Amino acid sequence: MAGHKACFAKTSHGVCDTESGPSDRLSVIAFSSTARRLFPLRRMTEAGRQEALQAVNSLISNGGTNIAEGLRKGAKVIVDRKWKNSVASIILLSDGQDTYTVTSPSGTHRRKDYKSLLPISIHQNGGTGFHIPVHSFGFGADHDATSMHSISEISGGTFSFIEAEGVIQDAFAQCIGGLLSVVVQELQVQVECVHRSLHIGSIKAGSYRTSIIGNARMGTVDVGDLYAEEERDFLVTINIPVDRSIDQMSLLKVDCVYRDPITKDAVTLEGASQVKIQRPEIIGAQVVSMEVDRQRNRLHAAEAMAEARVAAENGDLARAVCVLERCYKSLSETASTESGDRLCVALCAELKEMQERMANRQIYEASGRAYVLSGLSSHSWQRATARGDSTDSTSLLQAYQTPSMVDMVTRSQTMLLGNPSSHRKLRQALSFPAARPQPR
C-alpha cells in the first residue's frame, strides 16, 4: 500500500480482529516491494486479537506493490499450517498497481497473464485438491481493478471496489460475515433428463464451471462453498418435442453432492427435486414464470455489463453506454420488472449507474472500470460485493446478501459508532426470501 491509504487496511483489519471468535485464526501478510508475515496464524482470543491489532497498527508504507509475493506468502501460511480447519480464505487489500509481476519495476513491460500473480494452490481447481479463494478489495482510484478482479475470478473469490473511506469497514464486515457462516463445501449440482427424448441445450451458471455429458442428457454445476441461507439460481434449457400420447411429462431430476464442513463427510441428496410439465391437448392463456423471467434478466444484465466493459476497454465508450441503455430498456419492459420485482428494479438502477460512470474516459478510468468489475463479480458468483462510495441501498439493493452478512455489518457499525442507525448500512437483500436463520 502507498501513502496515507495504509490506514484503510488498519481499519479493515480492526473489523477482522474484533469480529472473529476464539475458534477462528488470523495471520497478516504485509507487502510492498517484498512480503513479510507480521504474525503467524493466531486464534482470535482476546490476547490474539490484541496481538493482531498491535501488528497491523505498526504498518507503514514503504512504496511498491508486489501482489504476487504477498499472495505467495499468504498461500504458504495456509498450506503449511499444522491444524487444517475446513474453511480457509485470503482477503487481499490493495490501493495501487502491481509494480513487479504484471508490470516490471521500471514500468516498461505490462503482461496480461494475471495467473502469474497466483501460486498454484490458489488457482480454482488447480489440480492440487485444495482450494483457497481470494476475496480482493481495491481502494480508491489508483488500484488495478483488472488485476484484482482477475485474481478473485481465477481463485473463486469476489472483487469489491471501495471508493470512499467511510464504507470500508462495512464492506469488510460483509465479507467476513459470509466467510464465518460456510455451511456447505464442494457442492456439485447434477441435472439429468428423465424422458428418453430430451436433451440439455445449455446450462447458464455465470462463473461456475459447468459440463454437459452423456449425449447431452446430463449436466453438472460445480458450486463449491455456500454460506448460510445463500441461494444459487441456474438456467437450464432443454428441447421438448411434441408428444400427444401423454398428459404429463417428467423433464429433469436434480441431485446434489457436497461435503459437510463440520463432519467432513460427503453428503448425497438423490432425487432432491424433479421437474414435470403438463401436456394438455388444449392450451390456455400463456403465463410468464416470474422466477424464470427475473433470472433471464439477471443473466441479460450481466452479459450487457461484460459487453459494455469490452467496448470501453477498446476505447468506444459511446458503444458501451449504448449497450447498457439497450439492456436497460429491454429489462424495463419485462413482466418481472413491470411487476416491481426488487432484483430487476435494482439491475435497472445498476445499469444506469454504470452509464454515468462511463460518461467520459477520465470517469471510467477513475471509477467506472472498478464499479463494472465489482458488479460482474457479484452477478457471476451470485454473491454480495461492495462497490462505489456507498453500500447503502438508497438506489441499489444489496443483492445476494445473507442474514449472517447483515448481522456482521450491524455489529461492525455498533462497534465503530455505538449507534448503527447513524452509519451507512449494508441492508439485507430484499430479493431473497424472508426466512430467518435456523439454530444449528
N, C-alpha and C positions, 0 to 999 in steps of 0.2 A: 504494500500500500504506500501511497505517496502523500506527503503533506499532512494537512490537518484532518484529512478524511480517515486517518488511522483511528480517530476517536470513535468512529462509527462501529468499528469492529469491537471496541471495548463495550459499547452499549449493547451490541448484539450478544456478545458472549455473557454479559450480565444476565440476560434472559436465560441462556442455556444453563448457566450455573445455578441460578435461583430456582428455576422450574424443574430441574432434574431431581430425581429421588435417589436414595441410597443404593437402589438396585441398578442404577444407570452409571455408566462410566464415560469419562470425557478425557480426551487428550487434545492439546492445541499445538498446531504447527504454524510458525511464523515464517514467511518467505519474502525475500526481496531479490537480490542477486543470487542468494543461496537460500536454503531452507533449514530450519532447526526446530527441534521439538522442545517446546517450552517446559512441558512436563509429561511424563508417561500417563497411560490410562489410570485414572483415579476414580474410585467410587465417589459419587456425589453426596457423601455425608456432609455434615456441617464443616468438618475440617477440610474435606476435599474441595468443597465449594470455595472456601476461603483461600486455599492454595491456588485454585484456578483463577479467581479474581485478582489475586496479587500478581500472578504471572502475566495475565492479559493486560493489566493496568501498567505493567512495566514496558509495554511495547512502544517502540519509537520507529519513525520512518527512516529507512536507510537508502531509499531510492532503488529503482529497478523492480521488475516484476517477472519472476521466474515461476510461472504457474506449474509447469511440468515437474519441477523439482519439489514444489510443495505437495503436489498430488502423489509423487513417488514416496515421499516421506510419510504422508498420511496413510497410504495403502500399506506400507511396511508395518506401521503401528498396528493396523487391523489384522494383517496376515500373520504377524509374529506373536500375537497375544497368546498367553498361556490358557486363559479361560475364554472359550469362544461362545459367547451368548448368541442367540439365534438371529438377532436383528442388529445390523451394523451399517452405518452410513457415513458419508463425508459431507460436510457443509463447507462450501467454498465461497469466500468473500474476496472481492477484488474491485478496485476503483481505477485500475489502469490497464494499459495494453501489455500483453506478454512481450518482453523485450529480449528473450533468449531462445525460445523454441520456435514459435510461429514467426517472430521477427528476430533477426540477429541483433546483437548489441549495437552494431553500427547502424541498424535500421535500414539496411540496403536490400536484404532478401526476405521476402514475405512468402511463407509456404501456406498452401491451402489444406494440407493434411493435418486436420485437427486431432486425429487419432494419436499423433505423435506426442500430444500433451498428456496422454493417459497411459499408465502402466497396464499390462495385460490383465491383471487381476481386477481392474475396474471395468474393463470392456464388458458390456452386456453380452451374455452367452459367449464369453471369450474362450471357452473350452477348458477352463480351469475347474469347473464345478463350483465356483464361488463367485458371488456377485456383490459388488459394492457400488450402490447408486451414489451419484454426486449431485447434491442439490446446490445449485450455484446462485449467488446473489451479486448482481452488478450494480455498483453505486455511481450515481452522477452521470455526467455527460462524457467522461473520458474513458470509461471502461470499454473493453472489446466485447460487445454484445454477441457478435457472431461466434467468437471463441467460447464464451461462457455457455451459450445455448448449445453449441456442438458438444461440449464436454458433458452436459446433462443429458442430451439426446442419446449419445453413444452409450452412456452408463445406465440409462433408465431412470434418471432423476429429473428434476424440474428446474426451470430457469425463471428467476424473479428479477424484475427491474425496479430498483429503488431510486426514485428521482429526488426525494426530499428527506432530510434527516429525521423529520418528525414521525415518519411512518415506519422506520427501520425496525423498531422493537416489536411492533405488531406483526410485521411480516415474518420476522424470525420466530415469534411465538406460534404463528400459524403453522409453519413448517414443523416445528418441534412437536406441536400437538398431534400432528399426524404420525410422526416417527415413533412417538411413545404409545401409539394405540394400534400397532400392527396385530391383526388377529388371524390372518391367512397368509401363507407364503407359498411360492412356486405354484400358483393356481394356473391350471390349464382347463379351458372350456372346450368341450367337444360337441359338435353337432353332426348328426347322421341322418341321411334321408331314410324315411320309413317306406314310403310307397316305391315300388320297383321302377316306376317310370320317371322318377325325379332325379335331378342333378343340381348341385350347387353352382350358381353362376358366379358369385363373388362374396367375399366377407370384408366389410369395411370396418376396420378397427383402429384407425389412427396410427400411432407409433408402435402398437403391439404387433408382434410377429404372428403372422397367420400362415396356414398351409391348407391346401385342398388336395386330398389324396383319394385313392380307391375309385378311380374312374369318376371323380368329382361327386362322389356320394358321401364323402365325409370331410369335415373341416375342423381345424383346431385354432384356438387363440391362446397364446402364451401371455397370461396376465401378470404373473408374478405376485407381489405383495398387495394386500388390501388393508386399509385402515378400518377401524371400527365404523360400521354403518356407511362405508363407501359403496357406491354402485358403479357398474360399468354397463354401457349400452353399446351393442354392436349390431350393425345392419347386415343381414344375410339375405341374398337374393337367390331365388330358385325359379326354375322354369316349370310351370304347372300346365300339363297338357289337358285338353278336353277329355272328359270321361263321363259319359252319361249313364254308366252302369251302376254308379254308386251315389248315395246321397250325402256321404261324408268321407273325407279323405284325411288320413294321417300324413302330415308332411315331414316333420322333423322330431327327433328326440334329442334332448340336451343332457349331457353328463358333465361332470367335472371331477378333477382330482387335485388335491392340494396337500400341503404339509402344515400340521398344527405347530405353531412356534413354541408352544409350551411343552407339549409331549414329544415333539419332533416326529410324531407318527404320520404316515401317509393316510389320507382320508379320501375315499372314493364315494361319490354320490352318483349312483347309476339311476337312470330314468327319472332324474330330478324334475324334468318337465317334458311335455310332449305338445307339439303344435298341431292342431287339427283345424280344418275348414269345412264348412257346409258346401255341398254341391247341388243346390236346388235346381229344378227344371225352370222355374220362373224366378227371375232376379228382380228384387225390389229396388228401392232407391239406394244409390251408392252412398255409403257413409265413410268419411275420411277418418282413419285412425289417427287421433291426435298425437299419440306417443310416437308412431312411425313418422308423422309429419314433422314433429319437433326434432327428431334425430336426423332426419334428412336436412333440416335447416341448419343444425349444428355442423354437419359434415360439409354442407354447401358453404357455410361461412368460413370454416377452416380452410377449405380449398381456395376460396377467394382471397383470404389473407395470404396464403402461400404464393398464389399467382401475383398478387399485388407486390409482395416483397421482391420477387424475382424482377418485376418490371422496374421497381425503384432502384434495385442494385445495378440494373443496366442503364440507369440514368433517365428513365422515362417515368417521371413522377405523374405526369398527366394521365398516362395509361393506367398507372397504379390506382389513382383516385377514381378513374372511370370504372375499373374492375370492382372496387369496393362499393361504389354508388349503385352499380348494376345489381350487385348481390343484395344490397340494402333494399332496393325497390322490389326485388323478387321475394325476399323474405317477408316484406311488409304486406304482401298480397296473399300469403299462405293462410290456411284455415287456423293453424295454431297461433300465429301472431295476431290475427284479427280477433281471436277469442281472448286475447290478453295473456297468453302463456308467458310466464315470467322469464323463462330461459330465452325464448325467442325475442322478447322485448329487450332483454339485456344484450343479445347478439346484435340487434339493430343499433343500439346505443354504442356498442363497442366498434362497429363498422364506421359510424360517424366520427368517433374519436380518432380512429386511425386515419381517416381522411384529413382531419385537421392537422395531424402530426406528419402529414406528407404534403403540406401546403407549399413548401419550398425545400431546397437541398439543405439549408442550414438547420431547419427544424428537424428534418428527417435524420440528419447525422447526430444531432444533439439528443433526441429522444424518440423519434419515430421508429427507427430500426429496433431499438431495445423494447419498445412497447409492443410492436408487432410480434417479435420473437417470444416475449413472455406470454402473449396471448396464444400463439401457436403451441407453446409448450403445455399450457393449461388444457387446451382443447384436444390435443393429440393424445395426452395421457389421461384426460378426464380427471384432473387433479388440480386443486386450488394453487394458484400462484399470486404473487403481488406484482402490481405493475403501476408505474407512474408515480405521481406525487401524493396520491391518496389511495387507500384501500377501503374507503368508506363506500357504501352502496347508494350514494345520493343519485348517481346517474347510471351506474353499472352494478348489477347484482354480483355478489361473490359466488360465482358458480363453483360447484364441486366441494364447497366447504362441508366439513363434518362437525357434529356436536363437540367432538374432542378438540378440534381446532378452535372453535368458538370459545370453549371453556378456557383454553390456554391463553387466548388473546385477552379475555376478560381478566384473568389472573395477572397477566402482564401489565395491563392498564392499571389495575388496582395497586400493584407493587410500585409502579412508576409515579402515579399521581395520587393514589389513595381514593380516587373517585373516577370510576370508569366512564361515567356519563360526560366528563369534561374532556375526554380524549377521543381522537378519531377511532372508529371501531371497524373491525372486520366482522360484518354481520354473517349470520348463518345463511347458507344458500336457500332461498325460498323455492328453488326449483326441485328440492328434494322433499320426500315425504316427511311429515311432521312427527314421525315416531321417535320416541325418546330412547336413550341407551338402556339396555337391559343389564342387570347385575351379572357379573361373571366371576 
